[in-house]
Amino acid sequence: MKRSKRERNANTCIALVDIVNAWLQYIGIVILCIMTITVFVAVLSRFFIGISLSWVEESATFAMAWICAIGAGLTARKGGLTTIEIGVMWLPEHIKRVVAVIAALISFVIFTVIIYYGTKMAIVVNSQHATTIPMLTMFWVYIAMPFGVVIMFVNTLIRTIEVIKGGTVK
C-alpha cells in the first residue's frame, strides 16, 4: 500500500520528535545525576570537613526545575498529563477521540499562554542574578517553564495526530 506524501511527512515528524524526546530524556538523567552527586558531596563536605558549600542548595533547586520541566514535557507524549480517564473510560471509542481532541485544543490554548507569559517573566528577571551563583542570571531558571511547556505542546500535538489517525486514546 502506497502512503501519501502527507502521511510520510507526519511519520517523519513523529520520528523526529521521538528522537528529540530520547535526547531530552538523557539530558534530564544527566542533570539528575549531577544534582545527586553534588548534593551528596555537599553533605559529606559539611559532615566530615565542616565546610558548607552554599551554592549547592540553590543549584539543586535550579536543576530540579529543569528536570521537572523536561519530565513534564516528555510525559505529555504518552498522554500522561492531559487525560482524565475516569470521565471517558465508559464512552464509545469515537466519542473518546472527540473528547481527546477537544482536550488537546484547550491544552494548546493554556500552553500558549504559559509559554508567552513564562518567556516574558524570564526576560524580566534577566538582570537578576542567583544569590550564591552570581554568574547565573535568573533567566536560565525561569525559562525552564516555557521550555518544558513547548515540549508539552509538541508532544501533545503529536499525540493528538496519532489519536486522529486511529491510535489508542489514553
Secondary structure as UniProt FT lines:
FT   HELIX           5..44
FT   HELIX           45..49
FT   HELIX           54..75
FT   HELIX           76..78
FT   HELIX           85..88
FT   TURN            89..90
FT   HELIX           93..124
FT   HELIX           125..127
FT   TURN            134..135
FT   HELIX           139..142
FT   HELIX           144..164
FT   TURN            165..166
//
